[in-house]
Amino acid sequence: MIIAVLLFSFIIFIHEFGHFFTAKLSGIRVNEFAIGMGPKLWHVQKGETTYSLRAFPIGGFCAMEGEDEDSADDHAFNNRPVWKRILVVVMGAVMNIILGIVLMMILLGKQPAFSSTTIAKFTDHSAFQAAGLQVGDRFKNIDGYDINGDRDLSFALSIMNPSKTTIQVIRNGKLLTFDNVKLNTREVNGKKALVTDFYVAPIEKNPITLVQKSVQDTVSTVRLVWFSLVGMVTGKFGMKDVAGPVGAASMIGQAASIGLKQSFLAALNNIIMMMMLITVNLGVVNLLPLPALDGGRLLFLIVEGIRRKPINPKYEGLVNTAGFCLLMGLMVLVTFNDIVRLVTGKGLGA
């Protein structure tokens, strides 16, 4: 658990460091750079900035002069050009996604080759082949989910309806559509699971394909996060599918334990994969246009750029305060849900 907390804190550090170094480069005064929330456990003053470690490892912050209220300081956030402020706000999420790409490169770098989305071979009695697909076909879309890489393909296959699905492939440069395809299934824990009765062609590993595949898989993960968020809004996913810091730490620990049953390297790979998922999630969620998140502040800055004058700080402050209260309430609910899951094995609403 301690290792999980340290890893989660590192992801938070990367996010806040994105804000911090961009603020410094933009000439913005940073009053405090903190990892964790709540009371200070340790702090040191270096120049104009206080660097602190706080009690609860559930977040962090980069407190800039003039960030939440007007300041007459020439180096205040509110006195910098809009484009610089936008850059400072988005760089936290950008750093998280860059970290995700680096972690993905570490994982993929250990593989002898990469998987494509092009069919190389069918198994006997393949339902995909019976539907009309051929060797050399490249998957393009399954039930409305675009396929750009093998990670997209795996996810699309996991959520599709095997009794009636629509598959689009590219064959000789042309888009072909197969409607109402019925695929083979088997029973897994009392539920029907798809039988993937085909194999895909490998992609040769070299420095260029490693970078391309790492970026592609990270983008696929971002898409998966957005799809999951939409699923929560529409009711497709519930609280039982949501995890916060406690749940994330628990999952990292579980991933390590499962991997250790095989080898230390397997445990390390599982931890890196969990870190990649968490850092990408943090980056994407923080850019949502919601109050108290980076995306909410970004929305205000975009409006200011269009209007060519700032929104009344009073109204922005009220919105951010309300948003912060809602966010803290959500954090309490999600953390409680994590604890319930740890104790009972099931989350709220399960």
C-alpha positions as CSV (number, residue, x, y, z in Angstrom):
1,M,0.0,0.0,0.0
2,I,2.9,2.4,0.8
3,I,4.4,1.8,-2.6
4,A,1.0,2.4,-4.2
5,V,0.6,5.7,-2.4
6,L,4.1,6.8,-3.5
7,L,3.4,5.9,-7.1
8,F,0.1,7.8,-7.0
9,S,1.9,10.8,-5.4
10,F,4.4,10.6,-8.2
11,I,1.6,10.9,-10.8
12,I,0.2,13.9,-8.9
13,F,3.7,15.4,-8.8
14,I,4.0,15.1,-12.6
15,H,0.6,16.8,-13.1
16,E,1.4,19.7,-10.7
17,F,4.9,20.0,-12.1
18,G,3.4,20.7,-15.5
19,H,1.6,23.7,-14.1
20,F,4.7,24.7,-12.0
21,F,7.4,24.8,-14.7
22,T,5.1,26.4,-17.3
23,A,4.1,29.1,-14.7
24,K,7.8,29.8,-14.0
25,L,8.6,30.0,-17.7
26,S,5.7,32.4,-18.2
27,G,6.9,34.7,-15.4
28,I,4.1,33.8,-13.0
29,R,4.8,33.9,-9.3
30,V,4.2,30.5,-7.6
31,N,3.5,30.9,-3.9
32,E,3.3,27.2,-3.0
33,F,4.0,23.9,-4.7
34,A,2.3,21.1,-2.7
35,I,2.0,17.3,-2.9
36,G,-1.0,16.1,-0.9
37,M,-3.8,17.9,0.7
38,G,-4.6,19.0,4.3
39,P,-2.1,19.9,7.1
40,K,1.6,20.4,6.2
41,L,3.9,17.6,7.2
42,W,7.0,19.3,5.8
43,H,7.8,22.5,4.0
44,V,10.8,24.6,2.8
45,Q,11.0,28.1,1.4
46,K,13.1,28.5,-1.8
47,G,13.0,32.0,-3.2
48,E,9.4,33.1,-3.7
49,T,7.9,29.6,-3.5
50,T,7.1,27.3,-0.6
51,Y,7.5,23.6,-1.3
52,S,5.4,21.4,0.9
53,L,4.3,17.8,1.6
54,R,0.8,17.5,3.1
55,A,-0.9,14.8,5.1
56,F,-3.4,13.3,2.7
57,P,-2.1,11.8,-0.6
58,I,-5.2,12.5,-2.6
59,G,-4.0,15.4,-4.7
60,G,-1.8,18.4,-4.8
61,F,-1.7,22.0,-6.0
62,C,0.4,24.7,-7.5
63,A,-0.8,28.0,-5.9
64,M,-0.1,30.9,-8.1
65,E,-0.3,34.6,-7.2
66,G,-3.5,36.1,-8.7
67,E,-4.9,32.7,-9.6
68,D,-8.2,32.9,-7.6
69,E,-8.4,36.7,-7.1
70,D,-7.1,39.8,-8.7
71,S,-3.5,40.9,-7.7
72,A,-1.6,44.0,-8.6
73,D,1.7,42.0,-8.8
74,D,3.1,42.2,-12.3
75,H,4.0,38.5,-12.0
76,A,0.5,37.5,-11.0
77,F,-1.5,34.8,-13.0
78,N,-4.3,37.3,-13.7
79,N,-1.9,39.8,-15.3
80,R,-0.4,37.4,-17.8
81,P,-1.6,37.1,-21.4
82,V,-4.6,34.7,-21.9
83,W,-2.5,32.4,-24.1
84,K,0.1,32.0,-21.4
85,R,-2.6,31.3,-18.8
86,I,-4.2,28.7,-21.1
87,L,-0.8,27.0,-21.5
88,V,-0.2,26.9,-17.7
89,V,-3.7,25.4,-17.2
90,V,-3.4,22.6,-19.8
91,M,0.2,21.6,-19.1
92,G,-0.8,19.5,-16.0
93,A,-3.0,17.2,-18.1
94,V,-0.4,17.3,-21.0
95,M,2.3,16.1,-18.6
96,N,0.1,13.2,-17.4
97,I,-0.5,12.1,-21.0
98,I,3.2,12.4,-21.8
99,L,4.0,10.2,-18.8
100,G,1.4,7.8,-20.1
101,I,3.2,7.6,-23.5
102,V,6.6,7.0,-21.7
103,L,5.1,4.3,-19.6
104,M,3.6,2.7,-22.7
105,M,6.9,2.8,-24.4
106,I,8.5,0.9,-21.5
107,L,5.8,-1.8,-21.7
108,L,5.9,-2.1,-25.4
109,G,9.7,-2.0,-25.6
110,K,9.7,-5.5,-23.9
111,Q,7.6,-7.0,-26.6
112,P,9.2,-8.8,-29.6
113,A,6.6,-7.4,-32.0
114,F,3.3,-5.5,-32.0
115,S,-0.2,-6.6,-32.9
116,S,-1.9,-5.0,-35.9
117,T,-5.7,-4.9,-36.7
118,T,-5.2,-6.9,-40.0
119,I,-6.5,-10.4,-40.1
120,A,-3.7,-12.9,-40.7
121,K,-5.5,-16.3,-40.1
122,F,-8.8,-17.8,-39.0
123,T,-9.4,-20.7,-36.7
124,D,-11.6,-23.7,-37.8
125,H,-15.3,-22.9,-38.0
126,S,-14.6,-19.1,-37.6
127,A,-17.8,-17.0,-37.4
128,F,-15.9,-14.0,-38.6
129,Q,-14.8,-15.9,-41.7
130,A,-18.4,-17.3,-42.2
131,A,-19.7,-13.7,-42.1
132,G,-17.5,-12.8,-45.1
133,L,-14.3,-11.4,-43.7
134,Q,-11.1,-12.4,-45.4
135,V,-7.4,-12.7,-44.6
136,G,-5.9,-9.2,-45.2
137,D,-9.0,-7.3,-44.1
138,R,-8.2,-4.5,-41.7
139,F,-10.8,-3.7,-39.0
140,K,-12.1,-0.2,-39.2
141,N,-15.2,-0.1,-37.0
142,I,-17.2,-2.4,-34.7
143,D,-20.7,-1.4,-33.6
144,G,-19.8,2.3,-34.1
145,Y,-16.5,2.2,-32.2
146,D,-13.6,3.2,-34.6
147,I,-10.6,0.9,-34.7
148,N,-7.2,2.6,-35.0
149,G,-5.1,0.0,-33.2
150,D,-5.2,-3.4,-31.5
151,R,-6.2,-1.8,-28.1
152,D,-9.3,-0.3,-29.8
153,L,-10.0,-3.7,-31.4
154,S,-9.8,-5.5,-28.0
155,F,-12.0,-3.0,-26.3
156,A,-14.6,-3.0,-29.2
157,L,-14.7,-6.8,-29.1
158,S,-15.3,-6.8,-25.3
159,I,-18.3,-4.5,-25.4
160,M,-19.9,-5.7,-28.7
161,N,-23.2,-7.7,-29.0
162,P,-22.0,-11.1,-30.3
163,S,-25.6,-11.9,-31.3
164,K,-26.0,-9.0,-33.7
165,T,-23.1,-6.7,-34.6
166,T,-22.0,-4.5,-37.4
167,I,-18.4,-4.8,-38.6
168,Q,-16.5,-2.5,-41.1
169,V,-13.2,-3.5,-42.6
170,I,-10.8,-2.0,-45.2
171,R,-10.2,-4.5,-48.1
172,N,-8.0,-3.4,-51.0
173,G,-8.5,0.2,-50.1
174,K,-12.3,0.0,-50.0
175,L,-14.6,0.1,-47.0
176,L,-16.9,-2.9,-46.6
177,T,-19.7,-3.3,-44.1
178,F,-21.1,-6.5,-42.7
179,D,-24.4,-6.1,-40.9
180,N,-26.2,-8.3,-38.4
181,V,-23.2,-10.6,-37.9
182,K,-23.6,-13.4,-35.3
183,L,-20.4,-14.6,-33.6
184,N,-19.4,-17.6,-31.6
185,T,-19.6,-17.4,-27.8
186,R,-18.8,-19.5,-24.8
187,E,-19.9,-19.5,-21.2
188,V,-17.6,-17.6,-18.7
189,N,-18.9,-17.3,-15.1
190,G,-22.4,-17.7,-16.3
191,K,-22.2,-15.1,-19.0
192,K,-21.7,-15.3,-22.7
193,A,-18.3,-14.2,-23.9
194,L,-17.1,-13.7,-27.5
195,V,-14.8,-16.2,-29.1
196,T,-12.2,-14.4,-31.1
197,D,-11.7,-17.0,-33.8
198,F,-9.0,-15.2,-35.8
199,Y,-5.4,-14.0,-35.5
200,V,-4.0,-10.6,-36.5
201,A,-0.7,-10.0,-38.3
202,P,2.3,-8.8,-36.3
203,I,4.0,-5.4,-36.7
204,E,7.8,-5.4,-36.7
205,K,9.3,-3.6,-33.7
206,N,11.8,-0.8,-34.4
207,P,12.4,2.6,-32.9
208,I,9.8,4.2,-35.3
209,T,7.1,1.7,-34.8
210,L,7.7,1.7,-31.0
211,V,7.1,5.5,-30.8
212,Q,4.1,5.2,-33.2
213,K,2.6,2.3,-31.3
214,S,3.1,4.0,-27.9
215,V,1.3,7.2,-29.0
216,Q,-1.4,5.1,-30.7
217,D,-2.1,3.0,-27.6
218,T,-2.1,6.0,-25.3
219,V,-4.6,7.8,-27.6
220,S,-6.7,4.6,-27.5
221,T,-6.6,4.7,-23.7
222,V,-7.8,8.3,-23.8
223,R,-10.7,7.4,-26.0
224,L,-11.6,4.5,-23.7
225,V,-11.6,6.9,-20.7
226,W,-13.9,9.3,-22.6
227,F,-16.2,6.4,-23.6
228,S,-16.3,5.3,-20.0
229,L,-17.2,8.8,-18.8
230,V,-20.0,9.0,-21.3
231,G,-21.1,5.6,-20.1
232,M,-21.3,6.9,-16.5
233,V,-23.4,9.9,-17.6
234,T,-25.8,7.7,-19.7
235,G,-26.1,5.0,-16.9
236,K,-24.1,2.3,-18.7
237,F,-21.6,2.3,-15.8
238,G,-22.4,2.8,-12.1
239,M,-20.6,3.5,-8.9
240,K,-19.4,-0.1,-8.8
241,D,-17.2,0.7,-11.8
242,V,-15.7,3.9,-10.3
243,A,-12.5,4.0,-8.3
244,G,-10.8,6.9,-6.5
245,P,-7.3,7.2,-4.9
246,V,-8.0,4.4,-2.3
247,G,-9.3,2.2,-5.0
248,A,-6.4,3.0,-7.3
249,A,-3.9,2.2,-4.6
250,S,-5.7,-1.0,-3.9
251,M,-5.7,-2.0,-7.6
252,I,-1.9,-1.2,-7.9
253,G,-1.3,-3.5,-4.9
254,Q,-3.5,-6.2,-6.4
255,A,-1.8,-5.9,-9.8
256,A,1.6,-6.3,-8.1
257,S,0.4,-9.3,-6.1
258,I,-1.0,-11.1,-9.1
259,G,2.2,-10.4,-11.1
260,L,4.5,-11.7,-8.3
261,K,2.8,-15.1,-8.5
262,Q,4.5,-15.3,-12.0
263,S,7.6,-13.2,-11.5
264,F,9.0,-9.9,-10.3
265,L,9.1,-8.6,-13.9
266,A,5.4,-9.5,-14.4
267,A,4.5,-7.6,-11.2
268,L,6.5,-4.6,-12.4
269,N,4.7,-4.7,-15.8
270,N,1.3,-4.8,-14.0
271,I,2.3,-1.8,-11.9
272,I,3.5,0.2,-14.9
273,M,0.2,-0.6,-16.7
274,M,-1.9,0.6,-13.8
275,M,0.2,3.8,-13.5
276,M,-0.3,4.4,-17.2
277,L,-4.1,4.0,-16.9
278,I,-4.2,6.2,-13.8
279,T,-2.1,9.0,-15.2
280,V,-4.0,9.1,-18.5
281,N,-7.3,9.1,-16.6
282,L,-6.1,12.0,-14.4
283,G,-5.1,14.0,-17.5
284,V,-8.4,13.4,-19.4
285,V,-10.7,14.0,-16.4
286,N,-8.9,17.2,-15.4
287,L,-9.7,18.7,-18.8
288,L,-13.4,18.2,-18.4
289,P,-15.1,21.7,-18.5
290,L,-16.3,21.4,-14.9
291,P,-15.8,24.0,-12.0
292,A,-12.7,23.4,-9.8
293,L,-11.1,21.3,-12.5
294,D,-8.5,22.5,-15.0
295,G,-11.0,22.2,-17.7
296,G,-13.4,24.6,-15.9
297,R,-10.7,27.2,-15.7
298,L,-9.7,26.6,-19.3
299,L,-13.3,27.2,-20.3
300,F,-13.3,30.6,-18.5
301,L,-10.0,31.5,-20.2
302,I,-11.4,30.6,-23.7
303,V,-14.4,32.8,-23.0
304,E,-12.2,35.6,-21.9
305,G,-10.1,35.2,-25.0
306,I,-13.2,35.5,-27.2
307,R,-14.7,38.4,-25.3
308,R,-11.3,40.1,-25.0
309,K,-12.1,40.9,-21.4
310,P,-12.1,38.7,-18.2
311,I,-15.3,37.4,-16.6
312,N,-16.1,39.1,-13.4
313,P,-13.9,37.4,-10.7
314,K,-16.8,37.5,-8.3
315,Y,-18.9,35.2,-10.5
316,E,-15.9,33.0,-11.5
317,G,-15.1,32.7,-7.8
318,L,-18.6,31.6,-6.9
319,V,-18.7,29.0,-9.6
320,N,-15.3,27.6,-8.6
321,T,-16.2,27.5,-5.0
322,A,-19.4,25.7,-5.7
323,G,-17.6,23.3,-8.0
324,F,-14.9,22.7,-5.4
325,C,-17.5,21.8,-2.8
326,L,-19.2,19.4,-5.3
327,L,-15.8,17.9,-6.2
328,M,-14.9,17.4,-2.5
329,G,-18.3,15.8,-2.0
330,L,-17.7,13.5,-4.9
331,M,-14.2,12.6,-3.6
332,V,-15.8,11.7,-0.2
333,L,-18.4,9.5,-2.0
334,V,-15.8,7.8,-4.2
335,T,-13.4,7.2,-1.3
336,F,-16.3,5.7,0.7
337,N,-17.1,3.6,-2.3
338,D,-13.5,2.4,-2.4
339,I,-13.5,1.5,1.3
340,V,-16.8,-0.4,0.9
341,R,-15.3,-2.3,-2.0
342,L,-12.2,-3.2,0.1
343,V,-14.3,-4.4,3.0
344,T,-17.2,-6.2,1.2
345,G,-15.7,-6.9,-2.3
346,K,-18.4,-4.9,-3.9
347,G,-18.9,-1.1,-4.6
348,L,-22.0,0.9,-4.0
349,G,-24.8,-0.1,-6.3
350,A,-23.3,-3.5,-7.0
